Amino acid sequence: MDKKAFDVLEELFQARGICIAIKEKLIKDSGIAADDRYDNIVQKMLSKPTAKGVIVFGSDQEVACVMRAVRRNNASGVFSWIGSDGWSARALVFEGYEKEVEGTLSVQPRSFPVPGFEEYFLNLSVSNNPRNPWFTEYWEHSFNCKYPNSTRTPYNEGLNPCTGNEKLSEKTGYETEKQLEFVSNAVLAFAFALKTMHQDICNSKHGLCSEMNPVDGAVLLSYLKNVTFKGLGGEHFEFSRNGDGPARYNVIHFKQVSPGYYKWICVGIYLNGKLHVDLSELQFHLELPKMPSSVCSIPCDIGEIKNFLEEKNCCWHCLRCSKYEVTVSETQCVKCPLGWIPNKTQTKCVEVSIWYLNFLNGWTISAILISSLGIVITLYIVGVFIKFRETPIIKASGRELSFVILIGILMCFCMTFVLMLKPTDMICKVQPMGISSSFTIIYGALLTKTIRILRIFKAGAGSFKCPPKYISPKSQILICIGIICIQMAFSITWIIISSPKAVLSHDDEEELYLSCVASLNGIHVISFTFPIILIISCTVSTFLARTIPKTFSEAKYIGFTMYSTSIIWFAFIPIYFSTYFQTKTNVSLMAVTVSLSAFVALVCLFSRKTYIIIFHSEKNIRKPLMKQKKYGIEAASSNFRNMNTVSEDSAETSDPHRSTMIYDKTYGRNSGTQTPFVTPV
């Protein structure tokens, strides 16, 4: 019966997701060997330290062996027991083992005393109860005597004879079996079944009719299943569809009501398929009144899933979902789609607002201020150069290329605002193309100007047998346009190959960023390859031009520009690549770097000229060159036109026709008596 009950219990556990850590069969043997077997059972139970609830089906003898093994293994108070009615409240189990049994929950069939039975039984004696062959033995055991003429047994041998005047009472050890009502109900069930069967088959004739002699068991069973009556205890009785009696149970609890005093108390009832338990009466241990837990694994935290072990659904390791995943079940994480992030409990995805750099972000304020200041200063200088475009200092500096450089500087400052626009596929194509083109305009013009200076002075130093070509303003502009076209072709090719576009990305758990994929993965910088080549070339050229006479200060300021720009970009590139996954940082860094590069060119190339034009107009004249023999150069009147320049330090004479040229005397040309002038381009 216990095995069948255990099998049913396993099925119910499985249906409800409850696991059994270990299961062991209790043995009925006694002695030392049995003690070892029970010790092994307890040790296996102790091997599962988080599983503390133990369900025991067995008799009081078997469970008593378990409790003794618990004490031997120092496991008193470790387990919480749930017992079957076969051993609960049995003295053999708990007497002397109260600490081990404390907190036990069990059930007992619910029954009521049979009225009149106690009075009837206490008035029985051997003489008036001859029909019970075991009553004499019970009498001898109760009064510790041998009844006259009774059969001699090892149990009554040597006992004093019974007088026949003994009287049954509680003092003699009388105790009523609590399930006595079930015996009476069983007898009544048969009585009512036979009565109904007799009425139907024998038509209520007195005595057994031939149809019931003998009684057909199958027919009797059908009548038994349908009996219904009020038992001697006062409760309604009928069998279930499966032939079981009414499922009525008391829930009992072995409780330490005060230190050292233990008692079985009723804490609930199971009746008509419903369980009622007074939880306030439950106390599993006096010292630890908290409800015990029996688990294989502790519950997982928020955002974690279970990785089950050993094909059991109660034992698992907890695995944390990633910060962009939600738990869709206790065993599965799913990543939120793009544009969504998990809520705080990682149970569902919530839509997030898209963040991107704009003109109101704190990250962009410094870049916008620098660019705005640069635009204002650049426009002011452009205005000054337009207004004073016919003055010697502007003519001599190569006003055509100066305006080209100013356009490139203005574009650099404006690119900060392009970088702050909401990223779209078109904006992502315009940004790298615009920045690289701006730099190309600046440094392409500077490279053209620097090479022009070098060629002129090489010609003057005797390196050429004829005047250098392509040094006129028109030629310089065409060369600069050619350089810009090369950059445009490079940029268009790069855009076609890399296809920059706006993408959404996560930098942290709380925000979704819209940015250009080129700036995210660092490909942005590759589009600057050609401008970087120009910067390097221009820097090398200015280094080679370091021996040019000091009167030609233009080369010196170009050198300052290129050295400062190189330092800025040497610092920018490693910082940019180390932060290219940080959208807030790298785009702002790009904007600031572009503006700083433009400022360097603006300050180094135009600040001194503008200062002289505005505050020292007396210096805005052409200055005669040094003595004729110095540097081995002399003046010519007309061969190299449009190459006049002005000293930014001081001047005494001016040639309004811009006819003075520099050439090497090895050309074999006579200059007459004209005064040579320095042309710092």
C-alpha positions in Angstrom: 0.0 0.0 0.0 2.8 2.4 0.9 4.6 1.7 -2.4 1.4 2.4 -4.3 0.9 5.7 -2.4 4.5 6.6 -3.2 4.1 5.9 -6.9 1.0 8.1 -7.0 2.9 10.8 -5.1 5.7 10.7 -7.6 3.2 11.3 -10.4 1.7 14.2 -8.6 5.1 15.7 -8.0 6.1 15.4 -11.6 2.9 17.0 -12.7 3.5 20.0 -10.4 7.2 20.4 -11.1 8.4 19.1 -7.7 11.6 17.1 -7.7 12.7 14.2 -5.5 16.4 14.5 -4.5 16.7 10.9 -3.3 14.4 8.1 -2.6 15.2 5.1 -0.5 13.2 2.0 0.5 12.9 1.4 4.2 13.8 -2.1 5.3 12.0 -4.2 7.9 15.1 -6.1 9.2 16.3 -5.4 12.7 19.7 -5.5 14.4 23.1 -4.2 13.6 22.8 -4.8 9.8 19.6 -2.8 9.7 21.3 0.1 11.7 24.0 0.3 9.0 21.4 0.4 6.3 19.5 3.2 8.0 22.7 5.1 8.6 23.4 4.9 4.9 20.0 6.3 4.2 20.5 9.3 6.5 23.9 10.0 5.1 22.5 10.1 1.6 19.9 12.5 2.8 22.6 14.7 4.4 24.5 14.7 1.0 21.7 17.0 -0.3 22.1 19.9 2.2 19.4 22.2 0.6 16.8 19.4 0.5 15.3 19.4 4.0 11.8 18.2 3.5 11.4 14.4 3.9 8.2 12.4 3.2 8.1 9.0 4.9 5.7 6.2 4.1 6.1 3.4 6.6 5.1 1.8 9.9 6.0 3.0 13.3 8.7 0.4 13.6 10.5 1.4 10.4 10.3 5.1 11.1 11.6 4.6 14.6 14.7 3.1 13.1 15.1 6.2 10.9 14.9 8.5 13.9 17.5 6.5 15.7 19.8 6.8 12.6 19.2 10.5 12.5 20.4 10.8 16.1 23.5 8.6 15.5 24.5 10.8 12.6 24.1 14.1 14.5 21.3 15.2 12.2 18.7 16.1 14.9 16.7 19.1 13.8 18.0 19.1 10.3 15.0 17.6 8.5 11.3 18.5 8.4 9.2 15.4 8.3 5.9 14.8 6.5 4.5 11.5 7.6 1.8 9.0 6.6 -0.9 7.9 9.0 1.0 4.6 9.4 3.5 6.1 11.9 2.4 9.6 12.9 1.5 10.1 16.6 2.8 6.6 17.4 4.6 6.5 20.7 7.2 4.1 19.3 8.4 6.8 16.9 8.5 10.0 19.0 8.9 8.9 22.6 12.6 9.6 23.5 13.2 11.1 20.0 11.3 14.3 20.4 14.1 16.5 19.0 14.3 14.4 15.9 10.5 14.3 15.3 9.9 17.9 16.2 8.0 19.8 13.5 6.5 16.8 11.8 3.4 17.3 9.8 1.2 14.3 9.2 -2.4 13.2 8.6 -4.7 10.9 10.4 -8.0 9.6 9.1 -10.7 11.7 10.6 -13.0 9.7 12.9 -15.4 10.2 15.9 -16.0 8.0 18.9 -18.6 5.3 18.6 -21.3 6.1 21.1 -21.8 3.4 23.7 -18.8 1.3 22.7 -16.7 2.3 25.6 -19.4 1.5 28.1 -20.1 -1.8 26.3 -16.4 -2.8 26.2 -15.6 -1.9 29.8 -18.5 -4.2 31.0 -17.1 -7.2 29.1 -15.6 -10.2 30.9 -14.4 -13.6 29.9 -17.6 -15.1 31.2 -20.0 -12.8 29.2 -17.8 -12.7 26.0 -17.2 -16.3 25.1 -17.6 -15.7 21.4 -14.2 -13.9 21.2 -11.5 -16.5 21.4 -8.8 -13.8 21.9 -10.5 -12.1 24.8 -9.1 -14.4 27.4 -5.6 -13.7 26.3 -6.3 -10.0 26.4 -7.7 -10.4 29.9 -4.6 -12.2 31.1 -2.4 -9.5 29.6 -4.4 -6.7 31.1 -4.4 -8.1 34.6 -1.2 -10.0 34.5 -2.8 -13.3 35.6 -3.8 -16.7 34.2 -7.4 -17.3 33.7 -8.7 -20.7 35.0 -8.8 -23.4 32.4 -7.1 -21.2 29.8 -4.5 -22.7 27.4 -1.0 -22.6 28.9 1.4 -20.3 26.9 4.9 -18.9 27.5 3.2 -15.6 28.3 0.9 -16.8 31.2 3.1 -19.5 32.6 3.9 -18.8 36.3 1.3 -16.1 36.7 -1.2 -15.9 39.5 -4.6 -17.2 38.7 -7.3 -14.6 37.8 -10.2 -14.3 40.3 -12.8 -13.4 37.7 -13.7 -10.3 39.7 -11.2 -8.0 37.7 -12.7 -4.9 36.1 -11.5 -3.3 32.8 -10.8 0.4 33.2 -8.3 3.0 32.0 -6.1 2.1 34.9 -5.6 -1.3 33.4 -4.3 0.2 30.2 -7.5 0.4 28.3 -7.3 2.7 25.3 -9.8 3.0 22.5 -8.4 2.7 18.9 -9.0 6.0 17.3 -10.1 4.5 14.0 -12.8 2.4 15.6 -15.5 4.2 13.7 -14.0 2.7 10.4 -14.7 -0.8 11.7 -18.2 0.0 12.5 -18.7 1.7 9.1 -17.3 -1.4 7.4 -19.8 -3.6 9.2 -22.6 -1.2 8.5 -21.7 -1.0 4.9 -22.0 -4.7 4.5 -25.2 -4.8 6.5 -26.9 -2.1 4.4 -25.6 -3.7 1.1 -26.9 -7.1 2.1 -30.2 -5.6 3.2 -30.7 -3.8 -0.1 -29.6 -6.9 -2.0 -32.0 -9.1 -0.1 -34.8 -6.7 -0.7 -34.2 -6.6 -4.4 -33.4 -10.3 -5.0 -35.6 -12.0 -2.3 -38.4 -9.6 -2.4 -38.0 -9.0 1.4 -38.7 -12.7 2.2 -37.6 -13.8 5.6 -34.2 -15.5 5.5 -32.0 -16.3 2.5 -33.7 -17.1 -0.7 -32.2 -19.5 -3.2 -31.1 -16.6 -5.4 -28.7 -15.5 -2.5 -27.5 -18.9 -1.6 -24.7 -18.6 -2.1 -24.2 -14.8 -2.4 -22.7 -13.6 -5.7 -19.6 -11.5 -4.8 -19.8 -9.3 -7.9 -23.4 -8.5 -7.2 -22.7 -7.8 -3.6 -19.8 -5.5 -4.6 -22.1 -3.4 -6.8 -24.5 -3.0 -3.8 -21.5 -2.1 -1.6 -20.4 0.7 -3.9 -23.9 2.3 -3.8 -24.6 2.2 0.0 -25.1 5.4 1.8 -25.9 5.9 5.4 -25.1 7.9 8.6 -22.4 6.2 10.6 -22.4 5.6 14.3 -20.1 8.6 14.7 -22.7 10.9 13.1 -21.1 11.5 9.7 -22.4 10.7 6.3 -20.8 7.7 4.7 -20.6 6.5 1.1 -17.9 5.1 -1.2 -16.2 7.0 -4.0 -16.3 5.9 -7.6 -13.1 4.0 -7.0 -14.5 2.1 -4.1 -12.6 4.1 -1.4 -14.2 5.4 1.8 -14.7 9.1 2.4 -11.4 11.1 2.2 -11.5 12.8 5.6 -8.3 13.6 7.4 -7.0 15.6 10.3 -3.7 17.4 9.7 -1.6 16.9 12.9 1.6 18.6 13.9 4.3 17.6 16.5 5.1 20.8 18.2 7.3 21.9 21.1 4.7 24.1 22.9 7.2 25.1 25.6 10.8 24.2 26.2 11.0 20.4 26.7 7.3 19.8 26.3 6.1 18.3 23.0 2.6 17.6 21.8 0.7 16.4 18.8 -1.9 19.0 17.9 -4.5 19.3 15.1 -3.7 22.2 12.8 -6.0 21.5 9.8 -8.5 19.3 8.1 -8.9 17.8 4.6 -12.6 17.4 3.8 -14.6 17.2 0.6 -11.5 17.7 -1.5 -10.4 20.9 0.3 -7.5 21.4 2.6 -7.6 23.9 5.5 -4.5 24.5 7.6 -4.0 27.1 10.4 -0.5 28.3 9.4 -0.2 30.3 12.6 -0.1 27.1 14.6 2.8 25.7 12.6 6.2 25.7 14.4 8.9 23.5 13.0 11.5 24.4 15.6 11.0 26.3 18.8 14.4 28.0 18.4 13.9 28.7 14.6 10.2 29.4 14.0 10.8 30.5 10.4 9.2 28.2 7.8 11.9 25.9 6.5 12.6 25.6 2.8 13.5 22.5 0.9 15.1 23.2 -2.5 17.8 21.9 -4.8 18.7 25.3 -6.1 17.8 28.8 -4.9 15.6 30.9 -7.1 17.3 33.0 -9.8 17.5 36.8 -9.5 15.9 39.2 -11.8 17.4 38.9 -15.3 18.6 35.4 -14.8 17.6 32.1 -16.4 17.9 28.5 -15.2 20.3 26.0 -16.6 18.9 22.7 -15.5 21.2 19.9 -14.3 20.8 16.2 -14.4 17.6 16.4 -16.4 15.8 17.5 -13.2 13.6 20.6 -13.2 14.5 21.5 -9.6 18.3 21.7 -9.9 19.9 24.4 -11.9 22.6 27.0 -12.2 21.5 30.6 -12.7 22.8 32.3 -15.8 22.5 36.0 -16.3 21.0 37.4 -19.5 23.1 40.1 -21.3 22.2 43.7 -20.6 20.2 43.9 -23.9 18.2 40.6 -23.4 15.0 39.8 -21.6 13.8 36.6 -20.0 11.0 35.1 -22.1 10.9 32.0 -20.0 12.7 30.5 -17.0 15.2 29.0 -19.4 15.6 31.4 -22.3 16.9 34.9 -22.9 16.0 36.9 -26.1 17.7 40.0 -27.3 15.6 43.1 -27.7 15.2 44.3 -31.3 17.1 47.4 -32.3 15.5 50.5 -30.8 14.3 48.6 -27.7 16.0 47.9 -24.4 15.0 45.7 -21.4 13.0 47.2 -18.6 14.5 47.2 -15.1 13.4 43.6 -14.4 14.4 42.4 -17.9 11.0 40.9 -18.4 10.0 42.9 -21.5 11.5 45.2 -24.1 10.6 48.9 -24.0 11.1 51.4 -26.7 13.8 54.0 -26.1 14.2 57.5 -27.5 17.0 57.8 -30.0 20.0 60.0 -29.0 22.2 61.8 -31.4 24.5 64.8 -31.3 22.7 68.0 -31.8 23.1 71.7 -31.1 21.6 71.4 -27.6 23.8 68.6 -26.2 26.3 69.5 -23.6 28.9 67.5 -25.4 28.8 69.9 -28.4 28.8 73.3 -26.7 32.6 73.7 -26.8 32.8 72.6 -30.4 30.0 75.0 -31.5 31.5 77.9 -29.6 34.9 77.3 -31.2 33.4 77.0 -34.7 31.1 80.0 -34.3 34.0 82.1 -33.1 36.1 80.8 -36.1 33.4 81.7 -38.6 33.0 85.2 -37.3 36.8 85.8 -37.4 37.1 84.2 -40.8 34.3 86.3 -42.3 35.9 89.4 -40.8 39.3 88.6 -42.3 37.6 87.8 -45.7 36.0 91.3 -45.5 39.3 92.9 -44.7 41.0 91.1 -47.6 38.2 92.1 -50.0 38.3 95.7 -48.9 42.1 96.0 -49.0 42.7 93.6 -51.9 44.6 96.2 -53.9 47.1 96.9 -51.1 50.7 95.6 -51.5 50.6 93.2 -48.6 47.5 91.4 -49.9 48.7 91.4 -53.5 52.2 90.2 -52.5 50.8 87.3 -50.3 49.1 85.8 -53.3 45.6 87.0 -52.8 44.0 84.4 -55.1 45.4 81.5 -53.0 44.7 83.4 -49.8 41.0 83.6 -50.7 41.1 79.8 -51.5 42.6 79.1 -48.1 40.1 81.3 -46.4 37.3 79.4 -48.1 38.8 76.1 -46.9 39.0 77.5 -43.3 35.4 78.7 -43.4 34.3 75.2 -44.6 36.2 73.6 -41.7 34.4 75.7 -39.2 31.0 75.0 -40.9 31.6 71.3 -40.8 31.1 71.3 -37.0 27.5 72.2 -37.7 27.2 69.4 -40.3 28.6 67.0 -37.7 25.8 68.1 -35.3 23.0 67.4 -37.8 20.8 64.3 -37.2 22.6 61.5 -38.9 21.0 60.2 -42.1 22.5 58.3 -45.0 23.1 61.5 -46.9 24.6 63.3 -43.9 26.9 60.4 -43.3 28.2 60.8 -46.8 28.5 64.5 -46.6 30.5 64.6 -43.3 33.7 62.8 -44.3 33.6 64.2 -47.8 33.1 67.8 -46.6 35.9 67.6 -43.9 38.4 66.0 -46.3 37.6 68.5 -49.0 38.0 71.4 -46.6 41.4 70.2 -45.6 42.3 69.6 -49.2 41.4 73.2 -50.1 43.6 74.6 -47.3 46.6 72.3 -47.5 46.5 72.0 -51.3 46.7 75.8 -51.6 49.5 75.9 -49.0 51.4 73.2 -50.8 51.0 75.0 -54.1 52.2 78.3 -52.5 55.2 76.6 -50.7 56.4 74.8 -53.9 56.1 78.1 -55.8 58.4 79.8 -53.3 60.9 77.0 -53.5 60.9 77.0 -57.3 61.4 80.8 -57.4 64.3 80.8 -55.1 65.9 77.8 -56.8 65.6 79.7 -60.0 67.2 82.7 -58.4 70.0 80.6 -57.0 71.0 79.3 -60.4 69.2 76.0 -60.4 67.3 76.7 -63.6 68.5 77.9 -67.0 65.2 79.5 -67.8 62.4 81.1 -65.7 60.2 78.7 -63.7 56.9 77.9 -65.3 53.4 77.8 -63.8 54.0 80.4 -61.1 51.4 82.9 -62.2 48.2 83.3 -60.1 46.1 81.6 -62.8 48.4 78.6 -62.9 48.4 78.4 -59.1 44.6 78.3 -59.0 44.5 75.7 -61.7 47.0 73.5 -59.8 44.9 73.9 -56.6 41.7 73.0 -58.4 43.5 69.9 -59.8 44.5 68.8 -56.3 40.9 69.4 -55.1 39.6 67.3 -58.0 41.9 64.4 -57.0 40.4 64.6 -53.5 36.9 64.6 -54.8 37.5 61.6 -56.9 39.1 59.8 -53.9 36.1 60.8 -51.7 33.5 59.6 -54.2 35.3 56.3 -54.7 35.5 55.9 -50.9 31.8 56.6 -50.5 30.9 54.1 -53.2 33.0 51.4 -51.6 32.3 51.9 -47.9 28.8 53.2 -48.3 28.5 55.3 -45.1 25.1 55.2 -43.5 23.3 56.1 -40.3 23.0 53.2 -37.8 21.6 52.7 -34.4 24.0 51.5 -31.7 24.2 50.9 -27.9 26.9 52.6 -25.9 25.2 51.7 -22.6 22.1 50.1 -21.1 19.9 53.2 -21.1 20.4 54.9 -24.4 20.3 54.1 -28.1 22.5 56.2 -30.3 22.0 57.2 -34.0 25.4 57.8 -35.6 27.3 57.2 -38.8 28.7 53.7 -39.2 31.9 55.3 -40.6 32.5 57.2 -37.4 31.6 54.2 -35.2 34.1 51.9 -36.7 36.9 54.4 -37.4 36.6 54.2 -41.2 36.0 58.0 -41.1 39.7 58.6 -40.8 40.5 56.6 -43.9 38.7 59.3 -46.0 41.3 61.7 -44.8 44.2 59.8 -46.5 44.7 62.4 -49.2 44.5 65.4 -46.9 47.0 63.7 -44.6 49.3 63.2 -47.6 49.0 66.9 -48.4 49.8 67.8 -44.8 52.9 65.7 -44.8 54.0 67.0 -48.2 53.4 70.6 -47.1 55.3 70.1 -43.8 58.3 68.6 -45.7 58.2 71.5 -48.2 58.2 74.1 -45.4 61.1 72.3 -43.8 63.0 72.5 -47.1 62.1 76.2 -47.4 63.7 77.0 -44.0 66.8 78.5 -45.7 64.9 81.2 -47.6 65.8 84.7 -46.6 64.1 86.0 -43.5 62.6 88.8 -45.6 60.3 86.2 -47.1 58.3 85.6 -43.9 55.4 83.9 -45.7 57.3 80.6 -45.7 58.0 80.9 -42.0 54.3 81.3 -41.1 53.4 78.4 -43.4 55.9 76.3 -41.4 54.3 77.3 -38.1 50.9 76.3 -39.5 52.1 72.9 -40.7 54.1 72.0 -37.5 51.1 73.0 -35.3 48.7 71.1 -37.5 50.8 68.0 -37.4 50.9 68.1 -33.6 47.1 68.3 -33.4 46.6 65.4 -35.8 49.2 63.2 -34.1 47.3 63.7 -30.9 43.9 63.3 -32.5 44.3 60.0 -34.3 45.1 57.7 -31.3 42.5 59.4 -29.1 39.9 59.0 -31.9 40.5 55.3 -32.4 40.6 54.6 -28.7 37.1 56.2 -28.3 35.5 55.3 -31.6 32.8 53.2 -29.9 31.8 56.2 -27.7 29.5 58.2 -29.9 29.3 61.2 -27.6 33.0 61.5 -27.5 34.4 60.8 -30.9 32.1 63.0 -33.0 32.6 65.9 -30.6 36.4 65.2 -30.8 36.3 65.2 -34.5 34.5 68.6 -34.6 36.9 70.2 -32.1 39.9 68.9 -34.0 38.7 70.2 -37.4 38.0 73.6 -35.8 41.4 73.7 -34.1 43.2 72.9 -37.4 41.3 75.7 -39.1 42.2 78.1 -36.2 45.8 77.2 -36.5 45.8 78.1 -40.2 43.8 81.2 -39.6 46.0 82.6 -36.9 49.4 81.6 -38.4 48.6 82.8 -41.9 46.3 85.8 -41.6 46.5 87.3 -38.1 49.8 89.2 -38.7 48.7 90.5 -42.2 45.3 91.6 -40.8 47.0 93.3 -37.8 49.3 95.3 -40.1 46.4 96.2 -42.5 44.2 97.5 -39.6 46.7 98.9 -37.1 49.9 99.6 -39.1 48.9 100.7 -42.5 52.2 102.6 -42.8 53.9 99.2 -43.2 51.6 98.1 -46.0 54.2 99.0 -48.7 56.8 97.2 -50.6 60.4 97.1 -49.2 63.5 97.1 -51.4 65.5 93.9 -51.4 68.9 93.7 -49.9 72.1 94.8 -51.6 72.3 93.6 -55.1 75.1 91.1 -54.6 73.6 89.5 -51.5 72.3 85.9 -52.3 73.5 86.5 -55.8 70.4 88.0 -57.2 69.6 91.2 -59.2 66.5 92.8 -60.6 65.0 92.6 -64.1 62.3 94.8 -65.5 59.8 92.7 -67.2 60.5 88.9 -67.6 58.9 87.4 -64.5 55.7 89.4 -64.1 53.2 89.4 -61.2 55.7 88.2 -58.6 56.0 91.4 -56.5 55.5 91.1 -52.8 55.8 93.3 -49.7 57.8 93.1 -46.5 55.6 92.9 -43.4 58.2 94.7 -41.4 58.8 98.0 -43.1 59.0 99.5 -46.6 60.2 102.7 -48.2 59.3 102.5 -51.9 56.5 101.0 -54.0 56.1 99.9 -57.5 52.5 100.3 -58.5 53.0 98.5 -61.8 54.3 95.2 -60.1 57.1 95.0 -62.7 60.1 94.1 -60.6 61.2 90.5 -60.8 63.9 88.3 -59.4 66.1 86.2 -61.5 69.5 84.6 -61.4 72.2 86.6 -63.1 73.3 83.5 -64.9 70.3 84.0 -67.2 72.4 86.7 -68.7 69.8 89.5 -68.5 70.6 93.1 -67.6 68.3 94.9 -65.3 69.3 98.5 -65.7 69.1 100.6 -62.6 65.8 99.4 -61.2 65.7 98.8 -57.5 65.1 95.1 -56.6 62.2 94.3 -54.3 61.6 91.2 -52.1 58.6 89.1 -53.0 57.7 87.0 -50.0 55.0 84.8 -51.5 
